[in-house]
Amino acid sequence: MYYTQEQIDRANQADLVSFLQSQGEQLTRAGNEYRWKRHDSLTVRGNKWYRHSQSKGGGPVDFVMEFFGKSFTEAVELLTALLSSCVRIR
């Protein structure tokens, strides 16, 4: 499937805190950021994430690909669906 740049940009605007909470994941607030219980070296702030142990980070599409094992197409589809309604992937 092909996605327009507008659809990709929209997927990358997804709030990662809301996404993780919609998936039933536990987060702990740490100042302006959140720590994901499953990956304690990972912090999330709005639509950005950073994995301190690997000095690696990015946006929502990268996050879904990295931590949920989805392809680029699946990640964009999931995040755009999430922005339309709550979708649980498990």
N, C-alpha and C positions, 0 to 999 in steps of 0.2 A: 504494500500500500504506500502511496505517496502522500506526504503532508506538505502543506504550504509553509512558508517561513512564518506566516502569521499564526498558524496552528502550533508550530514549534515554539514560537515566542510565548504564546498563551500557556502552553504546558510548562514552560520554564518560569512562569509567574506563580505557579502553585505554591502555597504556603506549606513548607515541609512539616512544621509542627502539627498543623491540621491534618495533613496526610498521614503522618505516623499515628496520631490519635485515632483517626478513622480506621486504621489497621489494627487497633487494639494494643499498640505499643506503649510502653511506659517511658515517660520523660521526666527529668528533674530540672527545675529551673535553676540556672546559675547566672545571676545578674541579668544581662540582656539576652542571654543565650539559653538553650536547653541542651541537656546531655541525654543521650539515648541510653537507657539502661543496658541494652544488649551490646552496645559498643561504647564503653565508657570513655574512650579517647576521642569520640565524635561529638562535635557540638553543632547545633542547628540554630540559625537565626533567620527568621523570615523564609526566604526562598534560597538561602545559601547554607551549605554544610562544609565542615572541615574535619578531617580525620587527622588529629595531631600526631598520632604514632607513625603515620606515613607521609606527613606533610602534603596531603592531597585533599582537594575539595572541589566544589562545583555547584551546579544548580540542580533543580528537581529531576530533569531527565537523566543526568549523570548519576544521581543518587539512586533512582529506581533501577537503573541498569547495574550499578555496583552492588547494591545491598539486597535487591529482590530478584536478581538474575534474569531480568527482562532484556529483550532486544531493544534497539532504539525505537523501532516502530511500536512495539508493545508498550514501552514507557510513555511515549507521546499519547497513545490511545488511552492508557490508564489515567494519566494526569488530566487530559482534556475531559474524560468522562467524570473524573472526580470533581472538576470545577463545575460540572453540570449537576452532579448529585453525588451522594456518598457511595463509593464503591469499595468493597472489601475484597482483597485479592487472595485471601487464604481460604 
